[in-house]
Amino acid sequence: MKTIHPAKRVNEIKEYYFSQKLRELARLNKEGADIISLGIGGPDLPPSDQVIKSLQKEAEVPDNHSYQSYNGIPELRKGFSDWYLDKFGVNLNPDSEILPLIGSKEGILHISMAFLNPGDGVLVPDPGYPTYTSVSRLVGAEIFNYDLKEENDWLPDFNQLEKFPLEKIKLMWVNYPHMPTGRKAERKIFEKLIEFGKKHGIIIVNDNPYSFILNKDPHSIFQIKGAKEVSIELNSLSKSHNMAGWRVAMVASNPQFVSWILKVKSNIDSGQFKPVMLAAAEALKLNQDWYDTLYSTYAERRKIAEEIMNELGCSFDPKQTGLFLWGKVPGNIPSGEWLTDELFYKAKVFITPGFIFGKNGERFIRISLCASPQKLNESLQRIRKYKK
C-alpha cells in the first residue's frame, strides 16, 4: 500500500502543550498520584444562577433547537454592544461591527484565514499565547516574533518593530491585559500601536479576554480615536463570566473587516445553540456586583499564589492583573521548565513553565488562579514539604 502522509501544515505544528501534559496528569492521577493542577486558565466556578436558569428555560422551547444565523442572534449582538458601551465607553454597531464566535480561539483562526495569504508576515509576541503561532503556521504565514521583556515592562519595543520587513507584514497580534505576564492595558500602549498600524498598513488585533480579572480599570483598543480603521478586538465570556465551556466570544471591528471574517466563519461552522446565545445575552446584563464578587474571589486566591511564589524564591510584579501569576525563577534554578518538572513529579503540583509562551519566558513560571483556596493551600504545603 502506498504510504499516506498528512498535509504539510500538520508537520508545521505540535500538539498543544496542555493537551499533552493534561493527558499525562490524568494518567498519573488514575494511577493514584493525586497531582494538583495549577496550570490551565479554565475557571472552576459556575456562571451566574440567572444565566444557568436562562439556558434551562430556553432549552425547553421547541423552536430553539434549529440552525441559527451565522452572525448570531440580534439579542447577543445587542448584548455585546451594550456591554462595550457600559464597560469601555465604546460604541459598536450590533448589526455591522460585532460578530459572535464559538470562542475567541476560533476567532484567531478566522481572522488569520481572512487576512493572511501564504507568505504574508505576521507579528507575534514573545512571550505570548501559543495559538497565535500555531494558527499562523497553519495558514502558511511567515512569523516574526517581537520581544516583550521584563526590562521593558513587557511592552513592545517600537524601535525593534521598525526594523522588521514591515512591507511584507500584514497583521500584528497584541494581548493586553497580557497573558502570561499580567501586564495591564493602558491607553498610551494602544495609541502607539494604532499609530504604528496606520503608518505601515498593519492590522492590529487585540485579544482582550482578561479585562475584568483583578482589574478595576478595563480598556479596549477602540477607546483610541480612529482605531476601528486598522484594528480588530476579540473578547470572550470564558473568564469574565465563568463560561469557558460554553464557547461564547466575539470579534469587533469596522464593517468591512467583520464582513470578511464572517465570509470565512460561515464556511466553517453553522452557528451557535440559540439557548446558549440567549443565556450569554443575560450574562452581559449582570450588574457590577458580579464583577466585584469575581474580583474578591480571585484576590483571595492571588494571595495564596503569591505565597507559593515566595516559597519558591520567585520574584513577581504585584501590579499584575488577570487569571494568572507570572514569576521569575531564582538564579540558582536552571530554568522554569526544570522547576515545574521538579514540582510535577516530586511535589505533585502542576505549574506551567514559561518557555511554552516563547524564549523570553524560559526563566519564568505561571500559576493559574483557577483552583480553590483549599487546593492552592494544599499546593503550598506540598511545595514546603518538597523543599525540605
Residue pairs with C-beta under 8 A, 6 or more apart in sequence:
9 137
9 138
9 140
12 137
12 138
13 134
13 137
13 138
14 134
16 130
16 134
17 130
17 356
18 39
18 40
21 39
21 350
22 37
22 39
22 40
25 35
25 37
25 350
28 35
29 35
33 348
34 348
35 344
35 348
35 349
35 350
36 348
36 349
36 350
36 371
36 375
36 378
36 379
36 382
37 350
37 368
37 371
38 305
38 308
38 349
38 350
38 351
38 352
38 367
38 368
38 371
38 375
38 376
38 379
39 350
39 351
39 352
39 368
40 368
40 370
41 179
41 239
41 323
41 324
41 368
41 370
42 238
42 244
42 245
42 370
43 238
43 239
43 242
43 244
43 323
43 370
44 370
44 371
44 372
45 242
45 297
46 52
46 242
47 241
47 242
47 243
47 246
47 279
47 283
48 241
48 282
48 283
48 286
48 290
50 282
50 286
51 241
51 243
51 279
51 280
51 282
51 283
51 286
52 279
54 275
54 278
54 279
54 282
55 275
55 276
55 278
55 279
57 275
58 64
58 274
58 275
58 278
58 279
59 275
61 275
64 274
64 275
64 278
65 273
65 274
66 274
67 270
67 271
68 271
68 272
68 273
68 274
68 277
69 271
70 262
70 265
70 266
70 269
70 270
70 271
71 77
71 99
71 100
71 262
72 99
72 100
72 271
72 272
72 277
73 274
73 277
73 278
73 281
74 94
74 95
75 277
75 278
75 281
76 100
76 248
76 277
76 278
76 280
76 281
77 94
77 95
77 98
77 100
78 94
78 281
79 280
79 281
79 282
79 283
79 284
79 285
80 92
80 94
80 98
80 100
80 235
80 250
80 252
80 284
81 91
81 92
81 93
81 94
81 98
82 284
82 285
83 284
84 90
84 91
84 92
84 220
84 222
84 252
85 91
85 92
87 211
87 212
87 218
88 218
88 219
88 220
88 222
88 223
89 223
90 220
90 222
90 223
92 98
92 222
92 252
93 255
96 255
96 258
96 259
97 228
97 252
97 253
97 254
97 255
97 258
98 250
98 251
98 252
98 258
99 250
99 251
99 252
99 258
99 261
99 262
99 265
100 248
100 249
100 250
100 272
100 277
101 107
101 110
101 234
101 248
101 249
101 250
101 251
101 265
102 247
102 248
102 249
102 269
102 272
103 236
103 238
103 247
103 248
103 249
104 207
104 209
104 234
104 235
104 236
104 238
104 249
104 250
104 251
105 131
106 247
106 249
106 265
106 269
107 234
107 249
107 250
107 251
107 261
108 131
108 132
108 135
108 207
108 234
109 135
109 138
110 251
110 261
110 264
110 265
110 268
111 171
111 205
111 232
111 234
111 251
111 261
112 122
112 135
112 136
112 138
112 139
112 141
112 171
113 139
113 264
114 257
114 260
114 261
114 263
114 264
115 170
115 171
115 203
115 260
116 122
116 136
116 139
116 140
116 141
116 170
116 171
117 140
117 141
118 139
118 140
118 141
119 140
119 141
119 142
119 168
120 141
120 142
120 168
120 169
120 170
120 171
121 141
121 142
121 143
121 144
121 164
121 165
121 168
121 169
121 170
122 132
122 136
122 141
122 142
122 143
122 144
122 169
122 170
122 171
122 172
122 173
123 144
123 145
123 146
123 161
123 164
123 169
123 171
123 172
123 173
123 202
124 132
124 133
124 136
124 143
124 144
124 145
124 146
124 173
125 132
125 145
125 146
125 148
125 156
125 173
125 174
125 175
125 178
125 358
126 145
126 146
126 147
126 148
126 357
126 358
126 359
126 360
126 361
127 148
127 180
127 181
127 354
127 357
127 358
127 360
127 361
127 364
128 148
128 173
128 175
128 179
128 357
128 358
129 173
129 175
129 179
129 207
129 357
130 356
130 357
132 173
133 143
136 143
137 143
141 171
142 168
144 164
144 165
144 169
145 358
146 156
146 157
146 160
146 161
146 164
146 172
147 157
147 160
147 360
148 154
148 155
148 156
148 178
148 181
148 183
148 360
149 157
149 360
150 328
153 183
154 178
154 181
154 183
155 183
155 189
156 174
156 189
156 192
156 193
158 192
158 196
161 196
166 200
166 202
169 200
169 202
170 201
170 202
170 203
171 202
171 203
171 205
172 193
172 196
172 197
172 202
172 203
172 204
172 205
173 205
173 207
174 193
174 204
174 205
174 206
174 207
174 221
175 206
175 207
175 208
176 183
176 184
176 185
176 186
176 189
176 190
176 206
176 208
176 219
177 183
177 184
177 185
177 208
177 210
177 211
177 213
177 215
177 321
177 322
178 322
179 210
179 322
179 323
179 324
180 324
180 326
180 352
180 354
180 357
180 361
180 364
180 366
181 317
181 320
181 326
182 317
182 319
182 320
182 321
182 322
182 324
182 325
182 326
183 320
184 215
184 217
184 219
184 319
184 320
184 321
185 208
185 211
185 218
185 219
186 219
187 219
187 223
187 224
190 206
190 219
190 221
190 223
190 224
190 227
191 224
193 204
193 206
193 221
193 231
194 204
194 221
194 224
194 226
194 227
194 230
194 231
196 202
196 204
197 203
197 204
197 230
197 231
198 226
198 229
198 230
201 230
202 230
203 230
203 231
203 232
203 257
204 221
204 227
204 230
204 231
204 232
205 231
205 232
205 233
205 234
206 220
206 221
206 231
206 232
206 233
206 234
207 233
207 234
208 220
208 221
208 233
208 234
208 235
209 234
209 235
209 236
209 238
209 239
209 240
209 249
210 239
210 321
210 322
210 323
211 218
211 219
211 220
211 235
211 240
212 218
212 239
212 240
212 291
212 294
212 295
213 239
213 240
213 294
213 295
213 298
213 321
213 322
213 323
213 369
214 295
214 298
214 299
214 302
214 320
214 321
214 322
215 321
215 322
216 295
220 233
221 227
221 231
221 233
222 228
222 231
222 233
222 252
228 253
228 254
229 254
231 253
232 251
232 252
232 253
232 257
232 261
233 251
233 252
233 253
234 249
234 250
234 251
235 249
235 250
235 252
236 248
236 249
236 250
237 243
237 246
237 248
237 249
237 280
237 283
237 284
238 244
238 246
238 247
238 248
238 249
239 323
240 291
240 294
241 280
241 283
241 284
241 286
241 290
242 294
243 280
243 283
246 276
246 279
246 280
247 272
247 276
248 272
248 276
248 277
248 280
251 258
251 261
252 258
253 261
298 323
298 369
300 373
301 369
301 371
301 372
301 373
301 376
302 325
302 369
304 373
304 376
304 377
304 380
305 325
305 367
305 369
305 376
306 316
306 318
306 325
307 380
308 367
308 376
308 379
308 380
308 383
309 315
309 316
309 325
309 327
309 367
311 380
311 383
311 384
311 387
312 327
312 329
312 330
312 339
312 365
312 383
313 329
313 330
313 333
314 327
314 328
314 329
314 330
314 365
315 327
315 328
315 330
316 325
316 326
316 327
316 328
317 326
320 326
323 368
323 369
323 370
324 366
324 367
324 368
324 369
325 366
325 367
325 369
326 354
326 364
326 365
326 366
327 364
327 365
327 366
327 367
328 363
328 364
329 335
329 336
329 339
329 363
329 364
329 365
333 339
335 353
335 355
335 362
335 363
336 353
336 354
336 355
336 361
336 362
336 363
336 364
336 365
337 353
337 355
337 362
339 351
339 353
339 365
340 350
340 351
340 352
340 353
340 365
341 353
342 386
343 349
343 350
343 351
343 383
343 386
344 350
344 351
346 386
347 379
347 382
347 383
347 385
347 386
348 382
349 379
349 382
349 383
351 365
351 366
351 367
352 365
352 366
352 367
352 368
353 361
353 364
353 365
353 366
354 361
354 362
354 363
354 364
354 365
354 366
355 361
355 362
357 366
371 379
